[in-house]
Amino acid sequence: MFQTLKNAWHIADLRKKILYTLMILVLFRLGTAVPVPFLDAQVLQQMLQNPANAGNLLGYLDILSGGAFARATIFALSITPYITSSIVIQLLTVAIPALERMAKEGEDGRKKINKITRYVTVALALLQAWAYYTLLRNQSGAVMYRSGFAGVFSAIVIIAAFMGGAMLIVYLGERIDEHGIGNGISMILFAGIVSRGPAAIQKLWIYLQMGSEQPMYYFTVPLIVVLFLALIVVIIIMTNAERRIPVQYAKKVVGRKMYGGQSTFIPIKVNMSGVLPIIFASSLLAIPGTIKAFVAPNGTGFWANFLGAFNYNTPLYAVLYFILILAFNYFYVAIQYNPIEMSNNLRNNSGTIPGIRPGRPTSDFIARIISKITLVGGIFLALVAVLPIGIGGITKMNIALGGTSIIIVVGVALDTFRQLESQMMMRHYKGFLE
């Protein structure tokens, strides 16, 4: 890894891209410190530190924003509107024929879909900004002015600041895509999550110092560190793991030339859906906690207890989390991979899987392989996501060590280094005339 960075730094073009990416990330981190007017950050921090809010959308948003929401800054919404918009458009591409045709038009189609995604992002950012303003005004007391002209003006300013910050993040991400290294949105998400690392290390150090009063921390803190490192290794292995389906192409004679005849394979990744099933499941399970924060923040009735059962640290949350990740993983893979289409593509290109007849048997074989791989990938994602919850419940330690965050960080880091290596390979490639 370090050797890749060293080699990339010696290439002037790549050095400029790396520095440009770092500059954008620094701007993003500076934006996370610009406060939104008319919001009391101290009240908001006290609200988010409440364990009852650990499993709602506000706590989840604070994790993705790198703590920007707790500090009441302009980047409080982070990239959640863009992520939601991308997922919605991706799902609609399968359901709406016009979008499906647009997706198959190549570069022009991709630009049109990106434009639609940005429009949907604006609408979602406005909706989320209004919803979070309403919650902050009614429940936390973080809004300084709530009535009269001052209340209306502060509402407009707060909503506009939230919305503008979300769109500015999208703009910064697109600049990285054009002039930097890696996927822009992923890099910004990476920076936000990594920024919480020092706070997590500080919290571990505090727990270790508490070992003089509670000796169990002398055992649990090193155990958590070892598990964290082991989890990173497992995620790297599973992210790169793939099932290769062998394919043999028939020989074709065109004139005096012979084409085809080579053996290749279809790579099917174990973790085909990435972190999206975890994001889907987290967002869905965050809804009950958010509803409770709206309707019964301190209630003790039936509905308050029912909604409180979905809190982050409850056994019911962990079980539902596991099941939903598996379900969403199958759902996402089903809409992304079509075995019948893959089989038809093989047949049209004179390709066959050794020992499998073309047509329906090939599609059934590919479907069985994908189903098995999806199960393995889903169980892996579910265990990674649920493990920190179990560790926190057993050790009684509140550490921001989410499986989602680790998968995102590792995945983005691997993708970025792959891009660096591919760009270096392109620049070191020698043509026939050299």
C-alpha positions as CSV (number, residue, x, y, z in Angstrom):
1,M,0.0,0.0,0.0
2,F,2.7,2.5,1.0
3,Q,4.8,1.4,-1.9
4,T,1.9,2.2,-4.2
5,L,1.5,5.7,-2.7
6,K,5.3,6.3,-3.0
7,N,5.3,5.2,-6.7
8,A,2.3,7.3,-7.5
9,W,3.8,10.4,-5.8
10,H,6.8,10.2,-8.2
11,I,4.4,10.6,-11.2
12,A,3.6,14.4,-11.7
13,D,0.1,13.9,-13.0
14,L,-0.9,11.5,-10.2
15,R,0.7,13.7,-7.6
16,K,-1.5,16.6,-8.7
17,K,-4.6,14.4,-8.5
18,I,-3.7,13.2,-5.0
19,L,-3.0,16.7,-3.8
20,Y,-6.3,17.9,-5.4
21,T,-8.2,15.1,-3.6
22,L,-6.6,16.0,-0.3
23,M,-7.5,19.7,-0.8
24,I,-11.2,18.8,-1.4
25,L,-11.2,16.6,1.7
26,V,-9.7,19.5,3.8
27,L,-12.4,21.8,2.5
28,F,-15.0,19.3,3.5
29,R,-13.6,19.0,7.0
30,L,-13.5,22.8,7.3
31,G,-17.2,22.8,6.2
32,T,-18.0,20.5,9.1
33,A,-16.9,23.2,11.5
34,V,-19.0,26.1,10.0
35,P,-22.0,26.4,12.3
36,V,-25.6,26.9,11.2
37,P,-27.1,30.1,12.5
38,F,-29.9,30.0,15.1
39,L,-29.0,26.5,16.4
40,D,-27.6,25.7,19.8
41,A,-24.9,23.0,19.3
42,Q,-24.6,22.2,23.0
43,V,-28.3,21.2,23.3
44,L,-28.0,19.1,20.1
45,Q,-25.0,17.3,21.4
46,Q,-26.7,16.5,24.7
47,M,-29.7,15.1,22.7
48,L,-27.5,12.9,20.6
49,Q,-25.5,11.7,23.6
50,N,-28.7,10.3,25.1
51,P,-28.6,6.4,24.7
52,A,-32.3,6.5,23.7
53,N,-31.3,8.3,20.4
54,A,-28.6,5.8,19.5
55,G,-30.8,3.9,17.1
56,N,-32.7,6.7,15.4
57,L,-32.0,8.6,12.2
58,L,-30.3,11.4,14.0
59,G,-27.7,9.2,15.5
60,Y,-27.1,7.4,12.2
61,L,-26.8,10.7,10.4
62,D,-24.2,11.9,12.9
63,I,-22.1,8.8,12.2
64,L,-22.2,9.4,8.4
65,S,-21.5,13.1,8.7
66,G,-18.4,12.6,10.9
67,G,-20.0,14.3,13.9
68,A,-21.1,17.4,11.8
69,F,-24.7,17.0,12.8
70,A,-23.9,17.0,16.5
71,R,-22.0,20.2,16.0
72,A,-24.9,21.8,14.1
73,T,-22.8,22.7,11.0
74,I,-23.8,23.3,7.4
75,F,-22.7,19.7,6.4
76,A,-25.0,18.2,8.9
77,L,-27.0,16.2,6.3
78,S,-23.8,14.8,4.9
79,I,-24.3,12.8,1.7
80,T,-27.4,11.0,2.8
81,P,-29.7,12.8,0.3
82,Y,-27.4,11.9,-2.5
83,I,-27.1,8.2,-1.4
84,T,-30.8,7.9,-1.0
85,S,-31.4,9.5,-4.4
86,S,-28.9,7.2,-6.1
87,I,-30.5,4.1,-4.5
88,V,-34.0,5.3,-5.6
89,I,-32.9,6.0,-9.2
90,Q,-31.1,2.7,-9.3
91,L,-34.2,0.8,-8.2
92,L,-36.4,2.8,-10.6
93,T,-34.1,2.0,-13.5
94,V,-35.2,-1.6,-13.2
95,A,-38.9,-0.7,-12.9
96,I,-39.2,2.1,-15.5
97,P,-38.4,1.1,-19.1
98,A,-37.5,4.7,-20.1
99,L,-34.8,4.8,-17.4
100,E,-33.6,1.3,-18.3
101,R,-33.1,2.4,-22.0
102,M,-31.3,5.5,-20.8
103,A,-28.9,3.4,-18.7
104,K,-28.0,1.4,-21.8
105,E,-27.2,4.4,-23.9
106,G,-23.6,4.6,-22.7
107,E,-21.9,7.8,-21.6
108,D,-24.8,10.1,-22.8
109,G,-27.3,8.0,-20.8
110,R,-25.1,8.0,-17.8
111,K,-25.0,11.8,-17.9
112,K,-28.8,12.0,-18.1
113,I,-29.3,9.7,-15.2
114,N,-26.7,11.7,-13.1
115,K,-28.7,14.9,-13.9
116,I,-31.9,13.3,-12.8
117,T,-30.2,12.0,-9.6
118,R,-29.0,15.5,-8.8
119,Y,-32.6,16.9,-9.2
120,V,-33.9,14.2,-6.9
121,T,-31.1,15.0,-4.4
122,V,-32.2,18.6,-4.2
123,A,-35.8,17.5,-3.4
124,L,-34.7,15.0,-0.8
125,A,-32.3,17.5,0.8
126,L,-35.1,20.0,1.1
127,L,-37.4,17.3,2.6
128,Q,-34.8,16.0,5.1
129,A,-33.8,19.6,6.1
130,W,-37.4,20.5,6.8
131,A,-37.9,17.2,8.8
132,Y,-34.8,17.6,10.9
133,Y,-35.6,21.3,11.6
134,T,-39.1,20.2,12.7
135,L,-37.7,17.6,15.0
136,L,-35.0,19.9,16.5
137,R,-37.7,22.7,17.0
138,N,-40.2,20.4,18.7
139,Q,-38.1,18.0,20.7
140,S,-34.6,19.2,21.5
141,G,-35.0,22.9,22.1
142,A,-31.9,23.5,19.9
143,V,-33.7,26.1,17.7
144,M,-33.3,29.5,19.3
145,Y,-36.3,31.3,17.8
146,R,-39.6,29.4,17.3
147,S,-42.4,32.0,16.9
148,G,-43.1,35.2,15.1
149,F,-41.0,36.7,12.3
150,A,-37.8,35.6,14.0
151,G,-39.1,32.0,14.0
152,V,-40.0,32.0,10.3
153,F,-36.7,33.7,9.3
154,S,-34.6,31.2,11.4
155,A,-36.5,28.3,9.9
156,I,-35.7,29.5,6.3
157,V,-32.1,30.1,7.2
158,I,-31.6,26.7,9.0
159,I,-33.4,24.7,6.2
160,A,-31.4,26.6,3.5
161,A,-28.1,26.0,5.3
162,F,-28.8,22.3,5.6
163,M,-29.9,21.9,2.0
164,G,-27.1,24.1,0.6
165,G,-24.5,22.1,2.6
166,A,-25.8,18.8,1.2
167,M,-25.6,20.1,-2.4
168,L,-22.1,21.6,-1.8
169,I,-20.9,18.1,-0.7
170,V,-22.3,16.7,-4.0
171,Y,-20.4,19.4,-5.8
172,L,-17.1,18.6,-4.0
173,G,-17.6,14.9,-4.7
174,E,-18.0,15.6,-8.4
175,R,-14.8,17.7,-8.4
176,I,-13.0,14.7,-7.1
177,D,-14.5,12.5,-9.8
178,E,-13.2,14.9,-12.5
179,H,-9.8,16.0,-11.2
180,G,-8.9,13.7,-8.3
181,I,-8.4,10.1,-7.3
182,G,-11.2,7.7,-6.3
183,N,-15.0,8.0,-6.2
184,G,-15.8,11.5,-4.9
185,I,-18.8,10.7,-2.8
186,S,-17.1,7.6,-1.3
187,M,-14.0,9.6,-0.5
188,I,-16.1,12.3,1.4
189,L,-17.9,9.5,3.3
190,F,-14.5,7.9,4.0
191,A,-13.2,11.2,5.4
192,G,-16.3,11.7,7.6
193,I,-16.0,8.3,9.2
194,V,-12.3,8.3,9.6
195,S,-12.5,11.7,11.4
196,R,-14.3,9.9,14.3
197,G,-11.4,7.6,14.8
198,P,-9.5,9.8,17.3
199,A,-12.6,10.1,19.4
200,A,-13.0,6.3,19.5
201,I,-9.3,5.9,20.4
202,Q,-9.7,8.5,23.2
203,K,-12.8,6.7,24.5
204,L,-10.9,3.4,24.6
205,W,-8.1,5.1,26.5
206,I,-10.6,6.4,29.0
207,Y,-12.0,2.9,29.5
208,L,-8.5,1.5,30.0
209,Q,-7.8,4.1,32.7
210,M,-11.0,3.0,34.4
211,G,-9.4,-0.4,34.7
212,S,-8.1,0.5,38.2
213,E,-11.7,0.6,39.4
214,Q,-13.2,-2.1,37.1
215,P,-10.4,-4.6,36.3
216,M,-12.5,-6.2,33.5
217,Y,-11.5,-3.2,31.2
218,Y,-7.9,-4.4,31.3
219,F,-9.2,-7.5,29.4
220,T,-12.0,-6.0,27.3
221,V,-10.2,-3.0,25.8
222,P,-7.3,-5.1,24.3
223,L,-9.9,-7.7,23.1
224,I,-11.8,-5.0,21.3
225,V,-8.6,-3.8,19.6
226,V,-7.7,-7.3,18.5
227,L,-11.2,-7.9,17.2
228,F,-11.2,-4.6,15.3
229,L,-7.9,-5.5,13.6
230,A,-9.2,-9.1,12.8
231,L,-12.4,-7.6,11.4
232,I,-10.4,-5.4,9.0
233,V,-8.5,-8.4,7.8
234,V,-11.7,-10.5,7.3
235,I,-13.4,-7.6,5.4
236,I,-10.4,-7.2,3.1
237,I,-10.4,-10.9,2.3
238,M,-14.2,-11.0,1.7
239,T,-14.2,-7.9,-0.3
240,N,-11.6,-9.3,-2.7
241,A,-13.1,-12.8,-2.7
242,E,-14.8,-14.0,-5.8
243,R,-16.3,-17.2,-7.4
244,R,-15.0,-17.7,-10.9
245,I,-17.3,-19.5,-13.4
246,P,-15.1,-21.0,-16.2
247,V,-16.2,-20.0,-19.8
248,Q,-14.9,-21.5,-23.1
249,Y,-15.4,-19.6,-26.3
250,A,-15.7,-21.6,-29.6
251,K,-13.2,-21.0,-32.4
252,K,-14.5,-19.1,-35.4
253,V,-12.7,-18.9,-38.8
254,V,-13.3,-15.6,-40.7
255,G,-11.4,-15.6,-44.0
256,R,-7.9,-16.7,-43.1
257,K,-8.1,-15.6,-39.5
258,M,-9.2,-17.6,-36.5
259,Y,-11.0,-15.9,-33.7
260,G,-12.0,-17.1,-30.2
261,G,-11.1,-20.4,-28.7
262,Q,-9.8,-18.9,-25.5
263,S,-10.7,-19.9,-22.0
264,T,-11.8,-17.2,-19.5
265,F,-14.2,-16.9,-16.5
266,I,-17.1,-14.9,-15.2
267,P,-16.0,-13.3,-11.8
268,I,-18.8,-13.2,-9.2
269,K,-17.8,-11.3,-6.1
270,V,-18.8,-12.7,-2.7
271,N,-19.8,-9.3,-1.5
272,M,-21.6,-8.2,-4.7
273,S,-23.9,-5.6,-3.0
274,G,-21.2,-3.8,-1.0
275,V,-22.5,-1.9,2.0
276,L,-25.9,-1.1,0.5
277,P,-27.9,-3.8,2.4
278,I,-26.6,-2.5,5.7
279,I,-27.6,1.1,4.7
280,F,-31.1,-0.1,3.7
281,A,-31.5,-2.1,7.0
282,S,-30.1,0.7,9.2
283,S,-32.4,3.3,7.6
284,L,-35.5,1.1,8.0
285,L,-34.8,0.1,11.6
286,A,-34.1,3.8,12.4
287,I,-37.7,4.7,11.6
288,P,-39.3,3.4,14.8
289,G,-36.8,5.3,17.0
290,T,-37.3,8.5,15.0
291,I,-41.1,8.2,15.3
292,K,-40.7,7.7,19.1
293,A,-38.5,10.9,19.2
294,F,-41.4,12.8,17.5
295,V,-44.5,11.4,19.3
296,A,-43.3,10.1,22.6
297,P,-39.7,11.1,23.5
298,N,-40.2,10.5,27.2
299,G,-43.4,8.4,27.1
300,T,-44.0,5.2,29.0
301,G,-47.2,3.9,27.3
302,F,-47.7,0.9,25.1
303,W,-46.6,2.6,21.9
304,A,-43.6,4.2,23.6
305,N,-42.4,0.8,24.9
306,F,-43.2,-0.8,21.5
307,L,-41.1,1.7,19.6
308,G,-38.4,1.7,22.2
309,A,-37.9,-2.1,21.6
310,F,-36.3,-1.1,18.3
311,N,-33.5,0.8,19.9
312,Y,-30.0,0.2,18.8
313,N,-28.9,-1.8,21.9
314,T,-31.9,-4.2,22.1
315,P,-31.8,-7.9,21.1
316,L,-34.8,-7.4,18.9
317,Y,-32.9,-4.8,16.9
318,A,-29.9,-7.2,16.4
319,V,-32.2,-10.0,15.2
320,L,-34.2,-7.8,12.8
321,Y,-31.0,-6.2,11.6
322,F,-29.5,-9.6,10.7
323,I,-32.6,-10.7,8.9
324,L,-33.1,-7.5,7.0
325,I,-29.5,-7.4,5.8
326,L,-29.9,-10.9,4.4
327,A,-33.2,-10.0,2.7
328,F,-31.9,-6.7,1.2
329,N,-28.8,-8.5,0.0
330,Y,-30.8,-11.0,-2.0
331,F,-33.1,-8.2,-3.3
332,Y,-30.2,-6.0,-4.5
333,V,-28.4,-8.9,-6.2
334,A,-31.7,-10.0,-7.8
335,I,-32.1,-6.6,-9.5
336,Q,-28.5,-6.3,-10.5
337,Y,-27.8,-9.8,-11.9
338,N,-30.0,-11.5,-14.4
339,P,-28.9,-15.1,-15.0
340,I,-31.0,-15.4,-18.2
341,E,-29.4,-12.3,-19.7
342,M,-25.9,-13.6,-18.8
343,S,-26.8,-16.9,-20.4
344,N,-28.0,-15.2,-23.6
345,N,-24.9,-13.1,-23.8
346,L,-22.7,-16.2,-23.5
347,R,-24.7,-18.0,-26.3
348,N,-24.6,-14.9,-28.6
349,N,-20.8,-14.8,-28.2
350,S,-20.4,-18.5,-28.8
351,G,-19.4,-19.0,-25.1
352,T,-20.3,-22.1,-23.0
353,I,-19.6,-23.2,-19.5
354,P,-17.8,-26.6,-19.6
355,G,-20.1,-29.4,-18.8
356,I,-23.3,-27.2,-19.0
357,R,-25.6,-27.1,-22.0
358,P,-26.3,-23.6,-23.4
359,G,-29.7,-21.9,-22.8
360,R,-31.9,-22.8,-19.8
361,P,-29.3,-25.2,-18.1
362,T,-26.7,-22.4,-18.2
363,S,-29.0,-19.8,-16.7
364,D,-30.1,-22.3,-14.0
365,F,-26.4,-23.1,-13.2
366,I,-25.5,-19.4,-12.9
367,A,-28.6,-18.7,-10.8
368,R,-27.6,-21.5,-8.3
369,I,-24.1,-20.1,-8.1
370,I,-25.3,-16.6,-7.5
371,S,-27.8,-17.8,-4.9
372,K,-25.1,-19.6,-2.9
373,I,-22.7,-16.7,-3.2
374,T,-25.4,-14.2,-2.1
375,L,-26.1,-16.3,1.0
376,V,-22.4,-16.3,2.0
377,G,-22.1,-12.6,1.3
378,G,-25.3,-11.8,3.2
379,I,-24.2,-13.7,6.3
380,F,-20.8,-12.0,6.2
381,L,-22.4,-8.5,6.0
382,A,-24.9,-9.4,8.8
383,L,-22.2,-10.7,11.1
384,V,-20.0,-7.7,10.6
385,A,-22.9,-5.4,11.2
386,V,-24.3,-7.2,14.3
387,L,-20.9,-8.0,15.9
388,P,-20.2,-4.5,17.3
389,I,-23.8,-4.5,18.8
390,G,-23.1,-7.8,20.5
391,I,-19.7,-6.6,21.8
392,G,-21.2,-3.4,23.1
393,G,-24.0,-5.3,24.9
394,I,-21.6,-7.8,26.5
395,T,-18.8,-5.3,27.5
396,K,-21.2,-2.4,28.3
397,M,-18.9,-0.1,26.4
398,N,-20.3,2.6,24.2
399,I,-17.8,2.8,21.3
400,A,-18.6,4.2,17.9
401,L,-17.3,1.0,16.1
402,G,-19.9,0.2,13.6
403,G,-19.5,-2.6,11.1
404,T,-20.9,-0.4,8.4
405,S,-18.2,2.2,9.0
406,I,-15.5,-0.4,8.8
407,I,-16.8,-1.9,5.6
408,I,-17.1,1.6,4.0
409,V,-13.6,2.6,5.1
410,V,-11.9,-0.6,3.9
411,G,-13.9,-0.7,0.6
412,V,-13.1,2.9,-0.3
413,A,-9.4,2.4,0.6
414,L,-9.2,-0.7,-1.6
415,D,-11.0,0.9,-4.5
416,T,-8.8,4.0,-4.3
417,F,-5.6,2.0,-4.4
418,R,-6.9,-0.1,-7.3
419,Q,-7.4,3.1,-9.2
420,L,-3.9,4.3,-8.4
421,E,-2.4,1.0,-9.5
422,S,-4.4,1.0,-12.8
423,Q,-3.4,4.6,-13.5
424,M,0.2,3.8,-12.9
425,M,0.0,0.7,-15.2
426,M,-1.5,2.9,-17.9
427,R,1.4,5.3,-17.6
428,H,4.1,2.6,-17.6
429,Y,2.6,0.7,-20.5
430,K,4.9,0.5,-23.5
431,G,3.3,0.5,-26.9
432,F,4.4,-1.4,-30.0
433,L,6.3,1.6,-31.4
434,E,8.5,2.1,-28.3
